[in-house]
């Protein structure tokens, strides 16, 4: 069953998602690090990033975990840290 929301909340969510899509699609991948960030934003998977870009898992996670240098990097780092929190607290 879908959760009901107001039209105003739906419009705000559409704006937020459209901003994210535009940010990812316009992200320049002039370096390997930026390519890793963009690929992670698209797939949300370190495994897929490593296969797609032929880089090591350690390097890809290191790039994502670095302090964000731009808005997309900051968003990906924040999401990655939230996603991996249960594994880091063991």
PDB file as gemmi writes it, atoms N, CA and C in Angstrom:
CRYST1    1.000    1.000    1.000  90.00  90.00  90.00 P 1                      
ATOM      1  N   UNK A   1       0.832  -1.167   0.000  1.00  0.00           N  
ATOM      2  CA  UNK A   1       0.000   0.000   0.000  1.00  0.00           C  
ATOM      3  C   UNK A   1       0.889   1.247   0.000  1.00  0.00           C  
ATOM      4  N   UNK A   2       0.541   2.227  -0.805  1.00  0.00           N  
ATOM      5  CA  UNK A   2       1.319   3.454  -0.906  1.00  0.00           C  
ATOM      6  C   UNK A   2       0.928   4.445   0.182  1.00  0.00           C  
ATOM      7  N   UNK A   3       1.924   5.131   0.664  1.00  0.00           N  
ATOM      8  CA  UNK A   3       1.677   6.144   1.682  1.00  0.00           C  
ATOM      9  C   UNK A   3       1.131   7.396   1.000  1.00  0.00           C  
ATOM     10  N   UNK A   4       0.065   7.921   1.511  1.00  0.00           N  
ATOM     11  CA  UNK A   4      -0.523   9.128   0.944  1.00  0.00           C  
ATOM     12  C   UNK A   4       0.258  10.358   1.398  1.00  0.00           C  
ATOM     13  N   UNK A   5       0.475  11.291   0.453  1.00  0.00           N  
ATOM     14  CA  UNK A   5       1.143  12.540   0.792  1.00  0.00           C  
ATOM     15  C   UNK A   5       0.365  13.700   0.178  1.00  0.00           C  
ATOM     16  N   UNK A   6       0.654  14.876   0.660  1.00  0.00           N  
ATOM     17  CA  UNK A   6      -0.027  16.047   0.119  1.00  0.00           C  
ATOM     18  C   UNK A   6       0.591  16.428  -1.219  1.00  0.00           C  
ATOM     19  N   UNK A   7      -0.125  17.210  -1.976  1.00  0.00           N  
ATOM     20  CA  UNK A   7       0.370  17.666  -3.275  1.00  0.00           C  
ATOM     21  C   UNK A   7       1.623  18.522  -3.093  1.00  0.00           C  
ATOM     22  N   UNK A   8       1.638  19.366  -2.085  1.00  0.00           N  
ATOM     23  CA  UNK A   8       2.809  20.208  -1.831  1.00  0.00           C  
ATOM     24  C   UNK A   8       4.051  19.374  -1.521  1.00  0.00           C  
ATOM     25  N   UNK A   9       3.874  18.333  -0.708  1.00  0.00           N  
ATOM     26  CA  UNK A   9       5.004  17.447  -0.402  1.00  0.00           C  
ATOM     27  C   UNK A   9       5.457  16.699  -1.647  1.00  0.00           C  
ATOM     28  N   UNK A  10       4.518  16.278  -2.478  1.00  0.00           N  
ATOM     29  CA  UNK A  10       4.857  15.582  -3.717  1.00  0.00           C  
ATOM     30  C   UNK A  10       5.643  16.502  -4.647  1.00  0.00           C  
ATOM     31  N   UNK A  11       5.227  17.752  -4.761  1.00  0.00           N  
ATOM     32  CA  UNK A  11       5.939  18.718  -5.606  1.00  0.00           C  
ATOM     33  C   UNK A  11       7.352  18.958  -5.086  1.00  0.00           C  
ATOM     34  N   UNK A  12       7.500  19.062  -3.776  1.00  0.00           N  
ATOM     35  CA  UNK A  12       8.820  19.262  -3.177  1.00  0.00           C  
ATOM     36  C   UNK A  12       9.713  18.056  -3.442  1.00  0.00           C  
ATOM     37  N   UNK A  13       9.157  16.860  -3.344  1.00  0.00           N  
ATOM     38  CA  UNK A  13       9.920  15.635  -3.601  1.00  0.00           C  
ATOM     39  C   UNK A  13      10.338  15.556  -5.064  1.00  0.00           C  
ATOM     40  N   UNK A  14       9.456  15.933  -5.964  1.00  0.00           N  
ATOM     41  CA  UNK A  14       9.787  15.945  -7.394  1.00  0.00           C  
ATOM     42  C   UNK A  14      10.932  16.914  -7.655  1.00  0.00           C  
ATOM     43  N   UNK A  15      10.887  18.098  -7.053  1.00  0.00           N  
ATOM     44  CA  UNK A  15      11.963  19.080  -7.222  1.00  0.00           C  
ATOM     45  C   UNK A  15      13.285  18.526  -6.716  1.00  0.00           C  
ATOM     46  N   UNK A  16      13.241  17.901  -5.541  1.00  0.00           N  
ATOM     47  CA  UNK A  16      14.464  17.350  -4.941  1.00  0.00           C  
ATOM     48  C   UNK A  16      15.062  16.265  -5.825  1.00  0.00           C  
ATOM     49  N   UNK A  17      14.213  15.374  -6.315  1.00  0.00           N  
ATOM     50  CA  UNK A  17      14.691  14.292  -7.170  1.00  0.00           C  
ATOM     51  C   UNK A  17      15.189  14.806  -8.513  1.00  0.00           C  
ATOM     52  N   UNK A  18      14.504  15.792  -9.088  1.00  0.00           N  
ATOM     53  CA  UNK A  18      14.935  16.358 -10.366  1.00  0.00           C  
ATOM     54  C   UNK A  18      16.283  17.049 -10.215  1.00  0.00           C  
ATOM     55  N   UNK A  19      16.484  17.731  -9.101  1.00  0.00           N  
ATOM     56  CA  UNK A  19      17.765  18.375  -8.835  1.00  0.00           C  
ATOM     57  C   UNK A  19      18.882  17.327  -8.771  1.00  0.00           C  
ATOM     58  N   UNK A  20      18.613  16.224  -8.094  1.00  0.00           N  
ATOM     59  CA  UNK A  20      19.601  15.145  -7.978  1.00  0.00           C  
ATOM     60  C   UNK A  20      19.928  14.551  -9.346  1.00  0.00           C  
ATOM     61  N   UNK A  21      18.911  14.277 -10.148  1.00  0.00           N  
ATOM     62  CA  UNK A  21      19.123  13.713 -11.485  1.00  0.00           C  
ATOM     63  C   UNK A  21      19.945  14.677 -12.332  1.00  0.00           C  
ATOM     64  N   UNK A  22      19.606  15.952 -12.305  1.00  0.00           N  
ATOM     65  CA  UNK A  22      20.352  16.953 -13.077  1.00  0.00           C  
ATOM     66  C   UNK A  22      21.797  17.044 -12.606  1.00  0.00           C  
ATOM     67  N   UNK A  23      22.002  16.984 -11.301  1.00  0.00           N  
ATOM     68  CA  UNK A  23      23.350  17.050 -10.740  1.00  0.00           C  
ATOM     69  C   UNK A  23      24.197  15.869 -11.211  1.00  0.00           C  
ATOM     70  N   UNK A  24      23.640  14.677 -11.169  1.00  0.00           N  
ATOM     71  CA  UNK A  24      24.379  13.482 -11.592  1.00  0.00           C  
ATOM     72  C   UNK A  24      24.649  13.521 -13.095  1.00  0.00           C  
ATOM     73  N   UNK A  25      23.643  13.850 -13.885  1.00  0.00           N  
ATOM     74  CA  UNK A  25      23.809  13.841 -15.340  1.00  0.00           C  
ATOM     75  C   UNK A  25      24.780  14.910 -15.829  1.00  0.00           C  
ATOM     76  N   UNK A  26      24.883  16.022 -15.135  1.00  0.00           N  
ATOM     77  CA  UNK A  26      25.777  17.095 -15.577  1.00  0.00           C  
ATOM     78  C   UNK A  26      27.160  17.010 -14.926  1.00  0.00           C  
ATOM     79  N   UNK A  27      27.395  16.004 -14.095  1.00  0.00           N  
ATOM     80  CA  UNK A  27      28.658  15.863 -13.366  1.00  0.00           C  
ATOM     81  C   UNK A  27      29.787  15.523 -14.335  1.00  0.00           C  
ATOM     82  N   UNK A  28      30.831  16.333 -14.338  1.00  0.00           N  
ATOM     83  CA  UNK A  28      31.975  16.124 -15.228  1.00  0.00           C  
ATOM     84  C   UNK A  28      32.887  15.042 -14.652  1.00  0.00           C  
ATOM     85  N   UNK A  29      33.287  14.116 -15.498  1.00  0.00           N  
ATOM     86  CA  UNK A  29      34.157  13.020 -15.049  1.00  0.00           C  
ATOM     87  C   UNK A  29      35.532  13.168 -15.684  1.00  0.00           C  
ATOM     88  N   UNK A  30      36.207  14.268 -15.383  1.00  0.00           N  
ATOM     89  CA  UNK A  30      37.518  14.531 -15.960  1.00  0.00           C  
ATOM     90  C   UNK A  30      38.649  13.816 -15.228  1.00  0.00           C  
ATOM     91  N   UNK A  31      38.369  13.235 -14.060  1.00  0.00           N  
ATOM     92  CA  UNK A  31      39.373  12.447 -13.339  1.00  0.00           C  
ATOM     93  C   UNK A  31      38.759  11.107 -12.941  1.00  0.00           C  
ATOM     94  N   UNK A  32      39.608  10.173 -12.581  1.00  0.00           N  
ATOM     95  CA  UNK A  32      39.126   8.861 -12.150  1.00  0.00           C  
ATOM     96  C   UNK A  32      38.285   8.987 -10.878  1.00  0.00           C  
ATOM     97  N   UNK A  33      38.718   9.841  -9.969  1.00  0.00           N  
ATOM     98  CA  UNK A  33      37.965  10.022  -8.722  1.00  0.00           C  
ATOM     99  C   UNK A  33      36.547  10.509  -8.998  1.00  0.00           C  
ATOM    100  N   UNK A  34      36.409  11.473  -9.896  1.00  0.00           N  
ATOM    101  CA  UNK A  34      35.085  11.994 -10.235  1.00  0.00           C  
ATOM    102  C   UNK A  34      34.259  10.942 -10.975  1.00  0.00           C  
ATOM    103  N   UNK A  35      34.907  10.106 -11.775  1.00  0.00           N  
ATOM    104  CA  UNK A  35      34.195   9.018 -12.458  1.00  0.00           C  
ATOM    105  C   UNK A  35      33.660   8.020 -11.432  1.00  0.00           C  
ATOM    106  N   UNK A  36      34.435   7.750 -10.399  1.00  0.00           N  
ATOM    107  CA  UNK A  36      33.997   6.847  -9.327  1.00  0.00           C  
ATOM    108  C   UNK A  36      32.781   7.432  -8.615  1.00  0.00           C  
ATOM    109  N   UNK A  37      32.831   8.718  -8.311  1.00  0.00           N  
ATOM    110  CA  UNK A  37      31.704   9.378  -7.628  1.00  0.00           C  
ATOM    111  C   UNK A  37      30.442   9.282  -8.485  1.00  0.00           C  
ATOM    112  N   UNK A  38      30.571   9.596  -9.776  1.00  0.00           N  
ATOM    113  CA  UNK A  38      29.399   9.581 -10.656  1.00  0.00           C  
ATOM    114  C   UNK A  38      28.847   8.165 -10.803  1.00  0.00           C  
ATOM    115  N   UNK A  39      29.717   7.200 -11.000  1.00  0.00           N  
ATOM    116  CA  UNK A  39      29.264   5.815 -11.160  1.00  0.00           C  
ATOM    117  C   UNK A  39      28.580   5.325  -9.888  1.00  0.00           C  
ATOM    118  N   UNK A  40      29.108   5.716  -8.729  1.00  0.00           N  
ATOM    119  CA  UNK A  40      28.471   5.329  -7.469  1.00  0.00           C  
ATOM    120  C   UNK A  40      27.103   5.994  -7.326  1.00  0.00           C  
ATOM    121  N   UNK A  41      26.992   7.232  -7.783  1.00  0.00           N  
ATOM    122  CA  UNK A  41      25.700   7.932  -7.735  1.00  0.00           C  
ATOM    123  C   UNK A  41      24.670   7.226  -8.614  1.00  0.00           C  
ATOM    124  N   UNK A  42      25.118   6.684  -9.731  1.00  0.00           N  
ATOM    125  CA  UNK A  42      24.212   6.005 -10.662  1.00  0.00           C  
ATOM    126  C   UNK A  42      23.821   4.625 -10.151  1.00  0.00           C  
ATOM    127  N   UNK A  43      24.802   3.865  -9.644  1.00  0.00           N  
ATOM    128  CA  UNK A  43      24.547   2.466  -9.286  1.00  0.00           C  
ATOM    129  C   UNK A  43      24.300   2.233  -7.796  1.00  0.00           C  
ATOM    130  N   UNK A  44      24.868   3.107  -6.943  1.00  0.00           N  
ATOM    131  CA  UNK A  44      24.795   2.935  -5.495  1.00  0.00           C  
ATOM    132  C   UNK A  44      25.394   1.593  -5.067  1.00  0.00           C  
ATOM    133  N   UNK A  45      26.451   1.185  -5.792  1.00  0.00           N  
ATOM    134  CA  UNK A  45      27.079  -0.100  -5.512  1.00  0.00           C  
ATOM    135  C   UNK A  45      28.584  -0.013  -5.761  1.00  0.00           C  
ATOM    136  N   UNK A  46      29.377  -0.276  -4.727  1.00  0.00           N  
ATOM    137  CA  UNK A  46      30.832  -0.281  -4.878  1.00  0.00           C  
ATOM    138  C   UNK A  46      31.247  -1.385  -5.846  1.00  0.00           C  
ATOM    139  N   UNK A  47      30.606  -2.540  -5.746  1.00  0.00           N  
ATOM    140  CA  UNK A  47      30.934  -3.667  -6.617  1.00  0.00           C  
ATOM    141  C   UNK A  47      30.761  -3.294  -8.086  1.00  0.00           C  
ATOM    142  N   UNK A  48      29.661  -2.642  -8.422  1.00  0.00           N  
ATOM    143  CA  UNK A  48      29.424  -2.244  -9.812  1.00  0.00           C  
ATOM    144  C   UNK A  48      30.408  -1.170 -10.256  1.00  0.00           C  
ATOM    145  N   UNK A  49      30.798  -0.290  -9.355  1.00  0.00           N  
ATOM    146  CA  UNK A  49      31.789   0.740  -9.675  1.00  0.00           C  
ATOM    147  C   UNK A  49      33.119   0.084 -10.015  1.00  0.00           C  
ATOM    148  N   UNK A  50      33.541  -0.881  -9.195  1.00  0.00           N  
ATOM    149  CA  UNK A  50      34.834  -1.526  -9.424  1.00  0.00           C  
ATOM    150  C   UNK A  50      34.849  -2.313 -10.725  1.00  0.00           C  
ATOM    151  N   UNK A  51      33.748  -2.968 -11.049  1.00  0.00           N  
ATOM    152  CA  UNK A  51      33.678  -3.716 -12.306  1.00  0.00           C  
ATOM    153  C   UNK A  51      33.643  -2.786 -13.506  1.00  0.00           C  
ATOM    154  N   UNK A  52      32.866  -1.738 -13.412  1.00  0.00           N  
ATOM    155  CA  UNK A  52      32.689  -0.808 -14.525  1.00  0.00           C  
ATOM    156  C   UNK A  52      33.965  -0.025 -14.838  1.00  0.00           C  
ATOM    157  N   UNK A  53      34.653   0.431 -13.800  1.00  0.00           N  
ATOM    158  CA  UNK A  53      35.827   1.285 -13.995  1.00  0.00           C  
ATOM    159  C   UNK A  53      37.148   0.546 -13.819  1.00  0.00           C  
ATOM    160  N   UNK A  54      37.077  -0.732 -13.496  1.00  0.00           N  
ATOM    161  CA  UNK A  54      38.272  -1.559 -13.329  1.00  0.00           C  
ATOM    162  C   UNK A  54      39.235  -0.950 -12.296  1.00  0.00           C  
ATOM    163  N   UNK A  55      38.701  -0.656 -11.122  1.00  0.00           N  
ATOM    164  CA  UNK A  55      39.512  -0.146 -10.016  1.00  0.00           C  
ATOM    165  C   UNK A  55      39.326  -1.066  -8.819  1.00  0.00           C  
ATOM    166  N   UNK A  56      40.237  -0.980  -7.877  1.00  0.00           N  
ATOM    167  CA  UNK A  56      40.144  -1.801  -6.680  1.00  0.00           C  
ATOM    168  C   UNK A  56      39.056  -1.319  -5.735  1.00  0.00           C  
ATOM    169  N   UNK A  57      38.508  -2.252  -4.991  1.00  0.00           N  
ATOM    170  CA  UNK A  57      37.442  -1.925  -4.033  1.00  0.00           C  
ATOM    171  C   UNK A  57      37.930  -0.932  -2.978  1.00  0.00           C  
ATOM    172  N   UNK A  58      39.142  -1.138  -2.486  1.00  0.00           N  
ATOM    173  CA  UNK A  58      39.691  -0.268  -1.455  1.00  0.00           C  
ATOM    174  C   UNK A  58      39.823   1.162  -1.965  1.00  0.00           C  
ATOM    175  N   UNK A  59      40.306   1.307  -3.205  1.00  0.00           N  
ATOM    176  CA  UNK A  59      40.479   2.643  -3.769  1.00  0.00           C  
ATOM    177  C   UNK A  59      39.130   3.335  -3.961  1.00  0.00           C  
ATOM    178  N   UNK A  60      38.153   2.605  -4.478  1.00  0.00           N  
ATOM    179  CA  UNK A  60      36.828   3.189  -4.713  1.00  0.00           C  
ATOM    180  C   UNK A  60      36.196   3.648  -3.397  1.00  0.00           C  
ATOM    181  N   UNK A  61      36.290   2.826  -2.355  1.00  0.00           N  
ATOM    182  CA  UNK A  61      35.703   3.226  -1.069  1.00  0.00           C  
ATOM    183  C   UNK A  61      36.477   4.387  -0.454  1.00  0.00           C  
ATOM    184  N   UNK A  62      37.787   4.395  -0.649  1.00  0.00           N  
ATOM    185  CA  UNK A  62      38.605   5.498  -0.137  1.00  0.00           C  
ATOM    186  C   UNK A  62      38.191   6.822  -0.784  1.00  0.00           C  
ATOM    187  N   UNK A  63      37.960   6.804  -2.084  1.00  0.00           N  
ATOM    188  CA  UNK A  63      37.544   8.016  -2.798  1.00  0.00           C  
ATOM    189  C   UNK A  63      36.201   8.504  -2.272  1.00  0.00           C  
ATOM    190  N   UNK A  64      35.259   7.609  -2.106  1.00  0.00           N  
ATOM    191  CA  UNK A  64      33.922   7.997  -1.656  1.00  0.00           C  
ATOM    192  C   UNK A  64      33.951   8.494  -0.210  1.00  0.00           C  
ATOM    193  N   UNK A  65      34.799   7.905   0.628  1.00  0.00           N  
ATOM    194  CA  UNK A  65      34.845   8.270   2.044  1.00  0.00           C  
ATOM    195  C   UNK A  65      35.633   9.549   2.318  1.00  0.00           C  
ATOM    196  N   UNK A  66      36.370  10.055   1.321  1.00  0.00           N  
ATOM    197  CA  UNK A  66      37.098  11.311   1.513  1.00  0.00           C  
ATOM    198  C   UNK A  66      36.123  12.454   1.740  1.00  0.00           C  
ATOM    199  N   UNK A  67      36.620  13.526   2.329  1.00  0.00           N  
ATOM    200  CA  UNK A  67      35.804  14.734   2.483  1.00  0.00           C  
ATOM    201  C   UNK A  67      35.353  15.194   1.105  1.00  0.00           C  
ATOM    202  N   UNK A  68      34.096  15.526   0.993  1.00  0.00           N  
ATOM    203  CA  UNK A  68      33.534  15.933  -0.290  1.00  0.00           C  
ATOM    204  C   UNK A  68      34.124  17.230  -0.804  1.00  0.00           C  
ATOM    205  N   UNK A  69      34.481  17.237  -2.078  1.00  0.00           N  
ATOM    206  CA  UNK A  69      35.037  18.434  -2.696  1.00  0.00           C  
ATOM    207  C   UNK A  69      33.965  19.207  -3.448  1.00  0.00           C  
ATOM    208  N   UNK A  70      32.839  18.582  -3.699  1.00  0.00           N  
ATOM    209  CA  UNK A  70      31.727  19.231  -4.389  1.00  0.00           C  
ATOM    210  C   UNK A  70      30.424  18.641  -3.858  1.00  0.00           C  
ATOM    211  N   UNK A  71      29.314  19.168  -4.327  1.00  0.00           N  
ATOM    212  CA  UNK A  71      28.021  18.789  -3.758  1.00  0.00           C  
ATOM    213  C   UNK A  71      27.681  17.311  -3.953  1.00  0.00           C  
ATOM    214  N   UNK A  72      27.901  16.778  -5.152  1.00  0.00           N  
ATOM    215  CA  UNK A  72      27.573  15.370  -5.390  1.00  0.00           C  
ATOM    216  C   UNK A  72      28.446  14.464  -4.532  1.00  0.00           C  
ATOM    217  N   UNK A  73      29.728  14.790  -4.428  1.00  0.00           N  
ATOM    218  CA  UNK A  73      30.634  13.986  -3.608  1.00  0.00           C  
ATOM    219  C   UNK A  73      30.169  13.986  -2.151  1.00  0.00           C  
ATOM    220  N   UNK A  74      29.766  15.141  -1.651  1.00  0.00           N  
ATOM    221  CA  UNK A  74      29.288  15.225  -0.267  1.00  0.00           C  
ATOM    222  C   UNK A  74      28.039  14.373  -0.067  1.00  0.00           C  
ATOM    223  N   UNK A  75      27.142  14.405  -1.052  1.00  0.00           N  
ATOM    224  CA  UNK A  75      25.915  13.606  -0.959  1.00  0.00           C  
ATOM    225  C   UNK A  75      26.240  12.112  -0.967  1.00  0.00           C  
ATOM    226  N   UNK A  76      27.158  11.692  -1.841  1.00  0.00           N  
ATOM    227  CA  UNK A  76      27.512  10.277  -1.947  1.00  0.00           C  
ATOM    228  C   UNK A  76      28.228   9.801  -0.689  1.00  0.00           C  
ATOM    229  N   UNK A  77      29.103  10.636  -0.140  1.00  0.00           N  
ATOM    230  CA  UNK A  77      29.802  10.270   1.094  1.00  0.00           C  
ATOM    231  C   UNK A  77      28.805  10.100   2.233  1.00  0.00           C  
ATOM    232  N   UNK A  78      27.905  11.040   2.354  1.00  0.00           N  
ATOM    233  CA  UNK A  78      26.902  10.984   3.412  1.00  0.00           C  
ATOM    234  C   UNK A  78      26.042   9.725   3.292  1.00  0.00           C  
ATOM    235  N   UNK A  79      25.588   9.438   2.090  1.00  0.00           N  
ATOM    236  CA  UNK A  79      24.771   8.245   1.864  1.00  0.00           C  
ATOM    237  C   UNK A  79      25.542   6.965   2.118  1.00  0.00           C  
ATOM    238  N   UNK A  80      26.810   6.935   1.687  1.00  0.00           N  
ATOM    239  CA  UNK A  80      27.641   5.749   1.892  1.00  0.00           C  
ATOM    240  C   UNK A  80      27.869   5.509   3.381  1.00  0.00           C  
ATOM    241  N   UNK A  81      28.139   6.580   4.121  1.00  0.00           N  
ATOM    242  CA  UNK A  81      28.387   6.426   5.550  1.00  0.00           C  
ATOM    243  C   UNK A  81      27.132   5.940   6.277  1.00  0.00           C  
ATOM    244  N   UNK A  82      25.972   6.423   5.881  1.00  0.00           N  
ATOM    245  CA  UNK A  82      24.723   5.938   6.481  1.00  0.00           C  
ATOM    246  C   UNK A  82      24.480   4.469   6.129  1.00  0.00           C  
ATOM    247  N   UNK A  83      24.746   4.132   4.880  1.00  0.00           N  
ATOM    248  CA  UNK A  83      24.505   2.770   4.394  1.00  0.00           C  
ATOM    249  C   UNK A  83      25.416   1.758   5.092  1.00  0.00           C  
ATOM    250  N   UNK A  84      26.653   2.154   5.381  1.00  0.00           N  
ATOM    251  CA  UNK A  84      27.626   1.216   5.952  1.00  0.00           C  
ATOM    252  C   UNK A  84      27.752   1.325   7.469  1.00  0.00           C  
ATOM    253  N   UNK A  85      26.964   2.171   8.094  1.00  0.00           N  
ATOM    254  CA  UNK A  85      27.061   2.360   9.548  1.00  0.00           C  
ATOM    255  C   UNK A  85      26.941   1.052  10.328  1.00  0.00           C  
ATOM    256  N   UNK A  86      25.975   0.179  10.039  1.00  0.00           N  
ATOM    257  CA  UNK A  86      25.877  -1.067  10.819  1.00  0.00           C  
ATOM    258  C   UNK A  86      27.138  -1.928  10.739  1.00  0.00           C  
ATOM    259  N   UNK A  87      27.809  -1.938   9.598  1.00  0.00           N  
ATOM    260  CA  UNK A  87      29.020  -2.747   9.450  1.00  0.00           C  
ATOM    261  C   UNK A  87      30.219  -2.113  10.145  1.00  0.00           C  
ATOM    262  N   UNK A  88      30.247  -0.798  10.263  1.00  0.00           N  
ATOM    263  CA  UNK A  88      31.372  -0.112  10.892  1.00  0.00           C  
ATOM    264  C   UNK A  88      31.295  -0.156  12.405  1.00  0.00           C  
ATOM    265  N   UNK A  89      30.130  -0.370  12.973  1.00  0.00           N  
ATOM    266  CA  UNK A  89      29.965  -0.359  14.432  1.00  0.00           C  
ATOM    267  C   UNK A  89      30.147  -1.729  15.067  1.00  0.00           C  
ATOM    268  N   UNK A  90      30.635  -2.663  14.337  1.00  0.00           N  
ATOM    269  CA  UNK A  90      30.827  -4.014  14.901  1.00  0.00           C  
ATOM    270  C   UNK A  90      32.057  -4.094  15.737  1.00  0.00           C  
TER     271      UNK A  90                                                      
END                                                                             
